[in-house]
Amino acid sequence: MDDHWLVRPTTIRKLWVASIAILALLVATDIWIHHHEHFTLDGIFGFYAWYGFAICVVMVAFAKALGAMIKRPDTYYDD
């Protein structure tokens, strides 16, 4: 049976390349945007992209830690 087109390695690679290209273009548009910075840090080129990525990493790490703290054993409902 033929694999679905979304699970083929060539398609996955093309999707990664396209996603990275789109993200790079979106960050590059930061050149033409005038920022009204409130702090020194938010005037740096690509700040919002890096900030969003960092916050996403923090949220994933927090969710993993929270899941490890509140998880139940597999036999929780058997008792």
PyMOL Python script that loads the backbone (N, CA, C, O; Angstrom):
from pymol import cmd

cmd.read_pdbstr("""\
ATOM      1  N   MET A   1       0.839  -1.180   0.000  1.00  0.00           N
ATOM      2  CA  MET A   1       0.000   0.000   0.000  1.00  0.00           C
ATOM      3  C   MET A   1       0.886   1.246   0.000  1.00  0.00           C
ATOM      4  O   MET A   1       1.912   1.293   0.679  1.00  0.00           O
ATOM      5  N   ASP A   2       0.487   2.224  -0.749  1.00  0.00           N
ATOM      6  CA  ASP A   2       1.262   3.454  -0.892  1.00  0.00           C
ATOM      7  C   ASP A   2       1.070   4.341   0.336  1.00  0.00           C
ATOM      8  O   ASP A   2      -0.038   4.467   0.858  1.00  0.00           O
ATOM      9  N   ASP A   3       2.166   4.954   0.790  1.00  0.00           N
ATOM     10  CA  ASP A   3       2.104   5.848   1.943  1.00  0.00           C
ATOM     11  C   ASP A   3       1.320   7.105   1.605  1.00  0.00           C
ATOM     12  O   ASP A   3       1.263   7.536   0.453  1.00  0.00           O
ATOM     13  N   HIS A   4       0.723   7.675   2.627  1.00  0.00           N
ATOM     14  CA  HIS A   4       0.051   8.951   2.461  1.00  0.00           C
ATOM     15  C   HIS A   4       1.102  10.010   2.123  1.00  0.00           C
ATOM     16  O   HIS A   4       2.240   9.919   2.582  1.00  0.00           O
ATOM     17  N   TRP A   5       0.734  11.003   1.333  1.00  0.00           N
ATOM     18  CA  TRP A   5       1.722  11.976   0.853  1.00  0.00           C
ATOM     19  C   TRP A   5       2.327  12.803   1.988  1.00  0.00           C
ATOM     20  O   TRP A   5       3.424  13.339   1.832  1.00  0.00           O
ATOM     21  N   LEU A   6       1.637  12.918   3.127  1.00  0.00           N
ATOM     22  CA  LEU A   6       2.179  13.712   4.230  1.00  0.00           C
ATOM     23  C   LEU A   6       3.224  12.968   5.059  1.00  0.00           C
ATOM     24  O   LEU A   6       3.927  13.587   5.858  1.00  0.00           O
ATOM     25  N   VAL A   7       3.336  11.662   4.884  1.00  0.00           N
ATOM     26  CA  VAL A   7       4.321  10.907   5.661  1.00  0.00           C
ATOM     27  C   VAL A   7       5.534  10.508   4.828  1.00  0.00           C
ATOM     28  O   VAL A   7       6.438   9.840   5.329  1.00  0.00           O
ATOM     29  N   ARG A   8       5.559  10.906   3.579  1.00  0.00           N
ATOM     30  CA  ARG A   8       6.735  10.627   2.753  1.00  0.00           C
ATOM     31  C   ARG A   8       7.888  11.524   3.165  1.00  0.00           C
ATOM     32  O   ARG A   8       7.678  12.711   3.416  1.00  0.00           O
ATOM     33  N   PRO A   9       9.105  10.989   3.242  1.00  0.00           N
ATOM     34  CA  PRO A   9      10.261  11.808   3.647  1.00  0.00           C
ATOM     35  C   PRO A   9      10.492  13.018   2.741  1.00  0.00           C
ATOM     36  O   PRO A   9      10.898  14.073   3.227  1.00  0.00           O
ATOM     37  N   THR A  10      10.246  12.891   1.456  1.00  0.00           N
ATOM     38  CA  THR A  10      10.456  14.033   0.560  1.00  0.00           C
ATOM     39  C   THR A  10       9.464  15.157   0.854  1.00  0.00           C
ATOM     40  O   THR A  10       9.823  16.334   0.814  1.00  0.00           O
ATOM     41  N   THR A  11       8.222  14.791   1.148  1.00  0.00           N
ATOM     42  CA  THR A  11       7.218  15.801   1.469  1.00  0.00           C
ATOM     43  C   THR A  11       7.532  16.478   2.792  1.00  0.00           C
ATOM     44  O   THR A  11       7.385  17.693   2.921  1.00  0.00           O
ATOM     45  N   ILE A  12       7.962  15.700   3.773  1.00  0.00           N
ATOM     46  CA  ILE A  12       8.305  16.272   5.074  1.00  0.00           C
ATOM     47  C   ILE A  12       9.455  17.269   4.925  1.00  0.00           C
ATOM     48  O   ILE A  12       9.430  18.345   5.522  1.00  0.00           O
ATOM     49  N   ARG A  13      10.455  16.908   4.133  1.00  0.00           N
ATOM     50  CA  ARG A  13      11.580  17.824   3.912  1.00  0.00           C
ATOM     51  C   ARG A  13      11.119  19.109   3.214  1.00  0.00           C
ATOM     52  O   ARG A  13      11.543  20.205   3.582  1.00  0.00           O
ATOM     53  N   LYS A  14      10.254  18.970   2.212  1.00  0.00           N
ATOM     54  CA  LYS A  14       9.741  20.155   1.514  1.00  0.00           C
ATOM     55  C   LYS A  14       8.947  21.048   2.458  1.00  0.00           C
ATOM     56  O   LYS A  14       9.051  22.272   2.378  1.00  0.00           O
ATOM     57  N   LEU A  15       8.159  20.458   3.348  1.00  0.00           N
ATOM     58  CA  LEU A  15       7.387  21.244   4.302  1.00  0.00           C
ATOM     59  C   LEU A  15       8.303  21.983   5.278  1.00  0.00           C
ATOM     60  O   LEU A  15       8.038  23.136   5.619  1.00  0.00           O
ATOM     61  N   TRP A  16       9.384  21.329   5.731  1.00  0.00           N
ATOM     62  CA  TRP A  16      10.347  21.993   6.608  1.00  0.00           C
ATOM     63  C   TRP A  16      11.005  23.173   5.899  1.00  0.00           C
ATOM     64  O   TRP A  16      11.112  24.262   6.464  1.00  0.00           O
ATOM     65  N   VAL A  17      11.445  22.954   4.660  1.00  0.00           N
ATOM     66  CA  VAL A  17      12.107  24.015   3.903  1.00  0.00           C
ATOM     67  C   VAL A  17      11.154  25.188   3.667  1.00  0.00           C
ATOM     68  O   VAL A  17      11.539  26.347   3.825  1.00  0.00           O
ATOM     69  N   ALA A  18       9.918  24.887   3.289  1.00  0.00           N
ATOM     70  CA  ALA A  18       8.938  25.946   3.050  1.00  0.00           C
ATOM     71  C   ALA A  18       8.629  26.712   4.334  1.00  0.00           C
ATOM     72  O   ALA A  18       8.526  27.938   4.315  1.00  0.00           O
ATOM     73  N   SER A  19       8.481  26.003   5.442  1.00  0.00           N
ATOM     74  CA  SER A  19       8.189  26.664   6.713  1.00  0.00           C
ATOM     75  C   SER A  19       9.327  27.575   7.147  1.00  0.00           C
ATOM     76  O   SER A  19       9.088  28.697   7.593  1.00  0.00           O
ATOM     77  N   ILE A  20      10.556  27.107   7.021  1.00  0.00           N
ATOM     78  CA  ILE A  20      11.710  27.917   7.404  1.00  0.00           C
ATOM     79  C   ILE A  20      11.834  29.142   6.498  1.00  0.00           C
ATOM     80  O   ILE A  20      12.172  30.231   6.963  1.00  0.00           O
ATOM     81  N   ALA A  21      11.561  28.963   5.211  1.00  0.00           N
ATOM     82  CA  ALA A  21      11.630  30.095   4.277  1.00  0.00           C
ATOM     83  C   ALA A  21      10.575  31.144   4.615  1.00  0.00           C
ATOM     84  O   ALA A  21      10.862  32.341   4.599  1.00  0.00           O
ATOM     85  N   ILE A  22       9.366  30.707   4.919  1.00  0.00           N
ATOM     86  CA  ILE A  22       8.300  31.647   5.276  1.00  0.00           C
ATOM     87  C   ILE A  22       8.646  32.379   6.570  1.00  0.00           C
ATOM     88  O   ILE A  22       8.456  33.591   6.666  1.00  0.00           O
ATOM     89  N   LEU A  23       9.151  31.652   7.561  1.00  0.00           N
ATOM     90  CA  LEU A  23       9.530  32.298   8.824  1.00  0.00           C
ATOM     91  C   LEU A  23      10.660  33.291   8.630  1.00  0.00           C
ATOM     92  O   LEU A  23      10.654  34.364   9.233  1.00  0.00           O
ATOM     93  N   ALA A  24      11.630  32.945   7.794  1.00  0.00           N
ATOM     94  CA  ALA A  24      12.738  33.864   7.519  1.00  0.00           C
ATOM     95  C   ALA A  24      12.236  35.129   6.819  1.00  0.00           C
ATOM     96  O   ALA A  24      12.685  36.232   7.132  1.00  0.00           O
ATOM     97  N   LEU A  25      11.318  34.971   5.885  1.00  0.00           N
ATOM     98  CA  LEU A  25      10.752  36.142   5.208  1.00  0.00           C
ATOM     99  C   LEU A  25       9.967  37.027   6.181  1.00  0.00           C
ATOM    100  O   LEU A  25      10.033  38.254   6.101  1.00  0.00           O
ATOM    101  N   LEU A  26       9.238  36.407   7.083  1.00  0.00           N
ATOM    102  CA  LEU A  26       8.485  37.194   8.056  1.00  0.00           C
ATOM    103  C   LEU A  26       9.411  37.961   8.999  1.00  0.00           C
ATOM    104  O   LEU A  26       9.127  39.105   9.352  1.00  0.00           O
ATOM    105  N   VAL A  27      10.506  37.341   9.404  1.00  0.00           N
ATOM    106  CA  VAL A  27      11.464  38.045  10.256  1.00  0.00           C
ATOM    107  C   VAL A  27      12.164  39.143   9.459  1.00  0.00           C
ATOM    108  O   VAL A  27      12.464  40.206  10.003  1.00  0.00           O
ATOM    109  N   ALA A  28      12.424  38.895   8.179  1.00  0.00           N
ATOM    110  CA  ALA A  28      13.095  39.895   7.340  1.00  0.00           C
ATOM    111  C   ALA A  28      12.230  41.146   7.151  1.00  0.00           C
ATOM    112  O   ALA A  28      12.763  42.234   6.936  1.00  0.00           O
ATOM    113  N   THR A  29      10.917  41.005   7.227  1.00  0.00           N
ATOM    114  CA  THR A  29      10.055  42.180   7.085  1.00  0.00           C
ATOM    115  C   THR A  29      10.221  43.151   8.250  1.00  0.00           C
ATOM    116  O   THR A  29       9.733  44.280   8.200  1.00  0.00           O
ATOM    117  N   ASP A  30      10.905  42.712   9.287  1.00  0.00           N
ATOM    118  CA  ASP A  30      11.161  43.573  10.437  1.00  0.00           C
ATOM    119  C   ASP A  30      12.022  44.775  10.055  1.00  0.00           C
ATOM    120  O   ASP A  30      12.050  45.772  10.778  1.00  0.00           O
ATOM    121  N   ILE A  31      12.720  44.688   8.934  1.00  0.00           N
ATOM    122  CA  ILE A  31      13.553  45.794   8.463  1.00  0.00           C
ATOM    123  C   ILE A  31      12.700  47.026   8.138  1.00  0.00           C
ATOM    124  O   ILE A  31      13.120  48.153   8.399  1.00  0.00           O
ATOM    125  N   TRP A  32      11.523  46.820   7.578  1.00  0.00           N
ATOM    126  CA  TRP A  32      10.691  47.912   7.104  1.00  0.00           C
ATOM    127  C   TRP A  32       9.651  48.382   8.115  1.00  0.00           C
ATOM    128  O   TRP A  32       8.881  49.299   7.831  1.00  0.00           O
ATOM    129  N   ILE A  33       9.623  47.768   9.281  1.00  0.00           N
ATOM    130  CA  ILE A  33       8.632  48.136  10.290  1.00  0.00           C
ATOM    131  C   ILE A  33       9.270  49.074  11.304  1.00  0.00           C
ATOM    132  O   ILE A  33      10.339  48.793  11.845  1.00  0.00           O
ATOM    133  N   HIS A  34       8.596  50.195  11.553  1.00  0.00           N
ATOM    134  CA  HIS A  34       9.083  51.126  12.570  1.00  0.00           C
ATOM    135  C   HIS A  34       8.503  50.709  13.915  1.00  0.00           C
ATOM    136  O   HIS A  34       7.286  50.658  14.093  1.00  0.00           O
ATOM    137  N   HIS A  35       9.388  50.415  14.855  1.00  0.00           N
ATOM    138  CA  HIS A  35       8.954  49.964  16.171  1.00  0.00           C
ATOM    139  C   HIS A  35       8.917  51.137  17.142  1.00  0.00           C
ATOM    140  O   HIS A  35       9.805  51.989  17.153  1.00  0.00           O
ATOM    141  N   HIS A  36       7.883  51.156  17.943  1.00  0.00           N
ATOM    142  CA  HIS A  36       7.785  52.135  19.029  1.00  0.00           C
ATOM    143  C   HIS A  36       8.199  51.404  20.294  1.00  0.00           C
ATOM    144  O   HIS A  36       7.363  50.907  21.048  1.00  0.00           O
ATOM    145  N   GLU A  37       9.498  51.351  20.507  1.00  0.00           N
ATOM    146  CA  GLU A  37       9.999  50.544  21.611  1.00  0.00           C
ATOM    147  C   GLU A  37       9.760  51.214  22.953  1.00  0.00           C
ATOM    148  O   GLU A  37       9.850  52.433  23.099  1.00  0.00           O
ATOM    149  N   HIS A  38       9.456  50.373  23.918  1.00  0.00           N
ATOM    150  CA  HIS A  38       9.255  50.849  25.282  1.00  0.00           C
ATOM    151  C   HIS A  38      10.499  50.590  26.127  1.00  0.00           C
ATOM    152  O   HIS A  38      10.778  51.311  27.085  1.00  0.00           O
ATOM    153  N   PHE A  39      11.230  49.559  25.758  1.00  0.00           N
ATOM    154  CA  PHE A  39      12.470  49.206  26.430  1.00  0.00           C
ATOM    155  C   PHE A  39      13.549  49.110  25.361  1.00  0.00           C
ATOM    156  O   PHE A  39      13.230  49.078  24.172  1.00  0.00           O
ATOM    157  N   THR A  40      14.784  49.066  25.744  1.00  0.00           N
ATOM    158  CA  THR A  40      15.876  48.978  24.770  1.00  0.00           C
ATOM    159  C   THR A  40      15.838  47.655  24.018  1.00  0.00           C
ATOM    160  O   THR A  40      16.129  47.595  22.824  1.00  0.00           O
ATOM    161  N   LEU A  41      15.480  46.609  24.726  1.00  0.00           N
ATOM    162  CA  LEU A  41      15.533  45.262  24.156  1.00  0.00           C
ATOM    163  C   LEU A  41      14.530  45.052  23.026  1.00  0.00           C
ATOM    164  O   LEU A  41      14.833  44.341  22.068  1.00  0.00           O
ATOM    165  N   ASP A  42      13.350  45.649  23.112  1.00  0.00           N
ATOM    166  CA  ASP A  42      12.341  45.390  22.084  1.00  0.00           C
ATOM    167  C   ASP A  42      12.576  46.166  20.792  1.00  0.00           C
ATOM    168  O   ASP A  42      11.759  46.087  19.874  1.00  0.00           O
ATOM    169  N   GLY A  43      13.659  46.905  20.702  1.00  0.00           N
ATOM    170  CA  GLY A  43      14.013  47.566  19.453  1.00  0.00           C
ATOM    171  C   GLY A  43      15.013  46.770  18.628  1.00  0.00           C
ATOM    172  O   GLY A  43      15.368  47.180  17.523  1.00  0.00           O
ATOM    173  N   ILE A  44      15.468  45.644  19.149  1.00  0.00           N
ATOM    174  CA  ILE A  44      16.450  44.793  18.451  1.00  0.00           C
ATOM    175  C   ILE A  44      15.781  44.089  17.279  1.00  0.00           C
ATOM    176  O   ILE A  44      14.612  43.712  17.354  1.00  0.00           O
ATOM    177  N   PHE A  45      16.532  43.917  16.195  1.00  0.00           N
ATOM    178  CA  PHE A  45      16.023  43.250  14.993  1.00  0.00           C
ATOM    179  C   PHE A  45      15.562  41.829  15.326  1.00  0.00           C
ATOM    180  O   PHE A  45      16.319  41.053  15.910  1.00  0.00           O
ATOM    181  N   GLY A  46      14.341  41.490  14.962  1.00  0.00           N
ATOM    182  CA  GLY A  46      13.812  40.146  15.163  1.00  0.00           C
ATOM    183  C   GLY A  46      13.463  39.823  16.605  1.00  0.00           C
ATOM    184  O   GLY A  46      13.335  38.654  16.969  1.00  0.00           O
ATOM    185  N   PHE A  47      13.308  40.857  17.429  1.00  0.00           N
ATOM    186  CA  PHE A  47      13.048  40.620  18.853  1.00  0.00           C
ATOM    187  C   PHE A  47      11.788  39.809  19.067  1.00  0.00           C
ATOM    188  O   PHE A  47      11.794  38.870  19.863  1.00  0.00           O
ATOM    189  N   TYR A  48      10.719  40.139  18.386  1.00  0.00           N
ATOM    190  CA  TYR A  48       9.444  39.464  18.634  1.00  0.00           C
ATOM    191  C   TYR A  48       9.477  38.004  18.191  1.00  0.00           C
ATOM    192  O   TYR A  48       8.796  37.169  18.786  1.00  0.00           O
ATOM    193  N   ALA A  49      10.245  37.688  17.176  1.00  0.00           N
ATOM    194  CA  ALA A  49      10.392  36.293  16.762  1.00  0.00           C
ATOM    195  C   ALA A  49      11.152  35.507  17.817  1.00  0.00           C
ATOM    196  O   ALA A  49      10.740  34.408  18.187  1.00  0.00           O
ATOM    197  N   TRP A  50      12.259  36.060  18.307  1.00  0.00           N
ATOM    198  CA  TRP A  50      13.034  35.374  19.342  1.00  0.00           C
ATOM    199  C   TRP A  50      12.255  35.290  20.649  1.00  0.00           C
ATOM    200  O   TRP A  50      12.305  34.272  21.339  1.00  0.00           O
ATOM    201  N   TYR A  51      11.546  36.341  20.986  1.00  0.00           N
ATOM    202  CA  TYR A  51      10.756  36.348  22.216  1.00  0.00           C
ATOM    203  C   TYR A  51       9.648  35.299  22.147  1.00  0.00           C
ATOM    204  O   TYR A  51       9.437  34.557  23.106  1.00  0.00           O
ATOM    205  N   GLY A  52       8.948  35.235  21.032  1.00  0.00           N
ATOM    206  CA  GLY A  52       7.892  34.234  20.856  1.00  0.00           C
ATOM    207  C   GLY A  52       8.431  32.824  20.930  1.00  0.00           C
ATOM    208  O   GLY A  52       7.808  31.952  21.536  1.00  0.00           O
ATOM    209  N   PHE A  53       9.586  32.588  20.318  1.00  0.00           N
ATOM    210  CA  PHE A  53      10.200  31.257  20.368  1.00  0.00           C
ATOM    211  C   PHE A  53      10.599  30.907  21.799  1.00  0.00           C
ATOM    212  O   PHE A  53      10.360  29.786  22.247  1.00  0.00           O
ATOM    213  N   ALA A  54      11.195  31.839  22.511  1.00  0.00           N
ATOM    214  CA  ALA A  54      11.626  31.584  23.887  1.00  0.00           C
ATOM    215  C   ALA A  54      10.429  31.296  24.793  1.00  0.00           C
ATOM    216  O   ALA A  54      10.484  30.390  25.625  1.00  0.00           O
ATOM    217  N   ILE A  55       9.361  32.055  24.636  1.00  0.00           N
ATOM    218  CA  ILE A  55       8.172  31.833  25.454  1.00  0.00           C
ATOM    219  C   ILE A  55       7.549  30.481  25.132  1.00  0.00           C
ATOM    220  O   ILE A  55       7.059  29.800  26.033  1.00  0.00           O
ATOM    221  N   CYS A  56       7.558  30.085  23.870  1.00  0.00           N
ATOM    222  CA  CYS A  56       7.038  28.773  23.486  1.00  0.00           C
ATOM    223  C   CYS A  56       7.845  27.665  24.143  1.00  0.00           C
ATOM    224  O   CYS A  56       7.272  26.696  24.642  1.00  0.00           O
ATOM    225  N   VAL A  57       9.163  27.794  24.151  1.00  0.00           N
ATOM    226  CA  VAL A  57      10.022  26.794  24.795  1.00  0.00           C
ATOM    227  C   VAL A  57       9.735  26.733  26.293  1.00  0.00           C
ATOM    228  O   VAL A  57       9.678  25.646  26.868  1.00  0.00           O
ATOM    229  N   VAL A  58       9.557  27.880  26.922  1.00  0.00           N
ATOM    230  CA  VAL A  58       9.256  27.920  28.355  1.00  0.00           C
ATOM    231  C   VAL A  58       7.908  27.258  28.637  1.00  0.00           C
ATOM    232  O   VAL A  58       7.779  26.514  29.610  1.00  0.00           O
ATOM    233  N   MET A  59       6.908  27.517  27.802  1.00  0.00           N
ATOM    234  CA  MET A  59       5.588  26.914  28.011  1.00  0.00           C
ATOM    235  C   MET A  59       5.633  25.394  27.868  1.00  0.00           C
ATOM    236  O   MET A  59       5.000  24.681  28.646  1.00  0.00           O
ATOM    237  N   VAL A  60       6.373  24.896  26.882  1.00  0.00           N
ATOM    238  CA  VAL A  60       6.491  23.451  26.698  1.00  0.00           C
ATOM    239  C   VAL A  60       7.213  22.827  27.887  1.00  0.00           C
ATOM    240  O   VAL A  60       6.791  21.785  28.386  1.00  0.00           O
ATOM    241  N   ALA A  61       8.297  23.451  28.347  1.00  0.00           N
ATOM    242  CA  ALA A  61       9.034  22.930  29.501  1.00  0.00           C
ATOM    243  C   ALA A  61       8.151  22.937  30.747  1.00  0.00           C
ATOM    244  O   ALA A  61       8.171  21.983  31.524  1.00  0.00           O
ATOM    245  N   PHE A  62       7.378  24.004  30.943  1.00  0.00           N
ATOM    246  CA  PHE A  62       6.474  24.081  32.090  1.00  0.00           C
ATOM    247  C   PHE A  62       5.407  22.995  32.007  1.00  0.00           C
ATOM    248  O   PHE A  62       5.093  22.367  33.018  1.00  0.00           O
ATOM    249  N   ALA A  63       4.846  22.763  30.825  1.00  0.00           N
ATOM    250  CA  ALA A  63       3.813  21.745  30.656  1.00  0.00           C
ATOM    251  C   ALA A  63       4.380  20.356  30.935  1.00  0.00           C
ATOM    252  O   ALA A  63       3.711  19.531  31.557  1.00  0.00           O
ATOM    253  N   LYS A  64       5.599  20.090  30.485  1.00  0.00           N
ATOM    254  CA  LYS A  64       6.221  18.790  30.758  1.00  0.00           C
ATOM    255  C   LYS A  64       6.464  18.607  32.251  1.00  0.00           C
ATOM    256  O   LYS A  64       6.204  17.531  32.791  1.00  0.00           O
ATOM    257  N   ALA A  65       6.957  19.640  32.922  1.00  0.00           N
ATOM    258  CA  ALA A  65       7.199  19.550  34.358  1.00  0.00           C
ATOM    259  C   ALA A  65       5.885  19.375  35.122  1.00  0.00           C
ATOM    260  O   ALA A  65       5.812  18.575  36.054  1.00  0.00           O
ATOM    261  N   LEU A  66       4.863  20.109  34.735  1.00  0.00           N
ATOM    262  CA  LEU A  66       3.562  19.989  35.378  1.00  0.00           C
ATOM    263  C   LEU A  66       2.974  18.598  35.158  1.00  0.00           C
ATOM    264  O   LEU A  66       2.400  18.007  36.072  1.00  0.00           O
ATOM    265  N   GLY A  67       3.121  18.082  33.940  1.00  0.00           N
ATOM    266  CA  GLY A  67       2.633  16.736  33.654  1.00  0.00           C
ATOM    267  C   GLY A  67       3.349  15.681  34.471  1.00  0.00           C
ATOM    268  O   GLY A  67       2.731  14.713  34.915  1.00  0.00           O
ATOM    269  N   ALA A  68       4.644  15.856  34.675  1.00  0.00           N
ATOM    270  CA  ALA A  68       5.407  14.906  35.484  1.00  0.00           C
ATOM    271  C   ALA A  68       4.980  14.974  36.947  1.00  0.00           C
ATOM    272  O   ALA A  68       5.012  13.963  37.649  1.00  0.00           O
ATOM    273  N   MET A  69       4.580  16.157  37.411  1.00  0.00           N
ATOM    274  CA  MET A  69       4.184  16.300  38.817  1.00  0.00           C
ATOM    275  C   MET A  69       2.793  15.741  39.089  1.00  0.00           C
ATOM    276  O   MET A  69       2.558  15.184  40.162  1.00  0.00           O
ATOM    277  N   ILE A  70       1.865  15.876  38.144  1.00  0.00           N
ATOM    278  CA  ILE A  70       0.479  15.490  38.436  1.00  0.00           C
ATOM    279  C   ILE A  70       0.035  14.211  37.744  1.00  0.00           C
ATOM    280  O   ILE A  70      -1.142  13.858  37.816  1.00  0.00           O
ATOM    281  N   LYS A  71       0.932  13.515  37.081  1.00  0.00           N
ATOM    282  CA  LYS A  71       0.502  12.302  36.387  1.00  0.00           C
ATOM    283  C   LYS A  71       0.145  11.207  37.377  1.00  0.00           C
ATOM    284  O   LYS A  71       0.636  11.186  38.505  1.00  0.00           O
ATOM    285  N   ARG A  72      -0.704  10.314  36.946  1.00  0.00           N
ATOM    286  CA  ARG A  72      -1.157   9.197  37.755  1.00  0.00           C
ATOM    287  C   ARG A  72      -0.601   7.901  37.174  1.00  0.00           C
ATOM    288  O   ARG A  72      -0.288   7.845  35.985  1.00  0.00           O
ATOM    289  N   PRO A  73      -0.475   6.867  37.989  1.00  0.00           N
ATOM    290  CA  PRO A  73      -0.016   5.581  37.454  1.00  0.00           C
ATOM    291  C   PRO A  73      -1.055   4.986  36.508  1.00  0.00           C
ATOM    292  O   PRO A  73      -2.225   5.370  36.538  1.00  0.00           O
ATOM    293  N   ASP A  74      -0.623   4.049  35.674  1.00  0.00           N
ATOM    294  CA  ASP A  74      -1.527   3.422  34.707  1.00  0.00           C
ATOM    295  C   ASP A  74      -2.680   2.692  35.383  1.00  0.00           C
ATOM    296  O   ASP A  74      -3.750   2.550  34.792  1.00  0.00           O
ATOM    297  N   THR A  75      -2.483   2.242  36.575  1.00  0.00           N
ATOM    298  CA  THR A  75      -3.521   1.462  37.282  1.00  0.00           C
ATOM    299  C   THR A  75      -4.352   2.339  38.210  1.00  0.00           C
ATOM    300  O   THR A  75      -4.963   1.820  39.144  1.00  0.00           O
ATOM    301  N   TYR A  76      -4.397   3.628  37.989  1.00  0.00           N
ATOM    302  CA  TYR A  76      -5.087   4.555  38.881  1.00  0.00           C
ATOM    303  C   TYR A  76      -6.569   4.236  38.990  1.00  0.00           C
ATOM    304  O   TYR A  76      -7.121   4.259  40.090  1.00  0.00           O
ATOM    305  N   TYR A  77      -7.225   3.940  37.873  1.00  0.00           N
ATOM    306  CA  TYR A  77      -8.661   3.691  37.886  1.00  0.00           C
ATOM    307  C   TYR A  77      -9.005   2.241  38.239  1.00  0.00           C
ATOM    308  O   TYR A  77     -10.178   1.922  38.435  1.00  0.00           O
ATOM    309  N   ASP A  78      -8.012   1.364  38.323  1.00  0.00           N
ATOM    310  CA  ASP A  78      -8.253  -0.026  38.669  1.00  0.00           C
ATOM    311  C   ASP A  78      -8.464  -0.221  40.165  1.00  0.00           C
ATOM    312  O   ASP A  78      -9.036  -1.227  40.583  1.00  0.00           O
ATOM    313  N   ASP A  79      -8.018   0.713  40.956  1.00  0.00           N
ATOM    314  CA  ASP A  79      -8.106   0.569  42.418  1.00  0.00           C
ATOM    315  C   ASP A  79      -9.509   0.785  42.936  1.00  0.00           C
ATOM    316  O   ASP A  79      -9.742   0.697  44.141  1.00  0.00           O
TER     317      ASP A  79
END
""", "prot")
cmd.dss("prot")
cmd.show_as("cartoon", "prot")
cmd.util.cbc("prot")
cmd.orient("prot")
